[in-house]
Amino acid sequence: MPVLTEAEDISDIAFGYMGSKALFAALEFGVFTALGDQTMQAPALADTIGLPVERCRTLMTALTALGLTLSGPDGFSNAPAAQSFLVKGAKYDFGDYLRLQVGRQMYPLMDQIEAALANDLPEGATDSYATWFADPDEARLYSESQHAGSLGPARGLAKRVDLSQAKSLLDVGGGTGAMAMTLCKANPALTATVIDLPNVAALGQSYVSEAGLDDRIAYVAGNALTVPWPEGQDAVLMSYLFSGVPDHFHEGLIARAFDHLAPGGRLLIHDFIVDADLTGPKNTALWQLQHTAFTPEARSLDDGWLANNLDAAGFHDVSVEPLIPGMTKLAMGRKP
């Protein structure tokens, strides 16, 4: 946990939005993909991405100051992280997730944060995922970008959790099925049921069809908090669900998962989960604050509370460990 001592430290926080917008603008104009593995002078790059030369140079100077690009006598090039994660088509590219979901959707919603904290959101404001995703275009934009952002964590989850003996998975609030599809591909005997809101489920079913998994993954279209769940599951997964619903649902979701698991079944909760002493990690804490902007009753979920409540619900072998370092954690428990 950093302890700030200088005025410049405060300025770094206050001016953080400028760096965010520099990144989002670079993604919108395709800067990192245009550079690829080459070095380009500003005029050539400007011509490639369709910007006036001096504005391109201004953007590239900001990106270089942020460490996203490098500048040398031969021009600009991608920094290693940008080359690995922000070039379209790269194996671990999540640029569309940042550009579309974070940049176009979540960033503007942070304007609501003061009103949300004060419980004073105006009528018509986005106050839940259900409200947000009632608009098919918003649901599609969010879900398509989230799909790209979930593939990396899904691969990490598949490596972390042994589901080779499991036959059935219930993915509650599973979005476009990135987690379910990845787990099914890694475990040939596994079938999955994904529950999500209707506009999201329709898109998710198309992803499942494209992957050739129609015979193994089925969707239930509805609010996961209210629709019936299939019983006797070998595993129940809730990824990014707890941070996106009011906190008074959390204990009920844990109890409901316990009731719908078969003996020996496993509960997997993947989310933004801060440390029990509420000191961080920083990005986790900021994500929880952001969720509050459009889900005012969301809570700062911590690993101590979560472990205690899994124990209280009757789960054995409870653990809470990082999944995406500095960002998310994976809580697990087994029904005896």
Secondary structure, DSSP 8 states (H G I E B T S, - for coil): -----SHHHHHHHHTHHHHHHHHHHHHHTTHHHHHTTS-B-HHHHHHHHT--HHHHHHHHHHHHHHTSEEEETTEEEE-HHHHHHSSTT-TT--HHIIIIIIIIIIHHHGGGHHHHHTT---TTS--SHHHHTTSHHHHHHHHHHHHHHHHHHHHHHHHHS--TT--EEEEET-TTSHHHHHHHHH-TT-EEEEEE-HHHHHHHHHHHHHTT-TTTEEEEES-TTTS---SSEEEEEEES-GGGS-GGGHHHHHHHHHHHEEEEEEEEEEE--B-TTS---HHHHHHHHHHHHH-TT----BHHHHHHHHHHTT-EEEEEEESSTTT-EEEEEE--
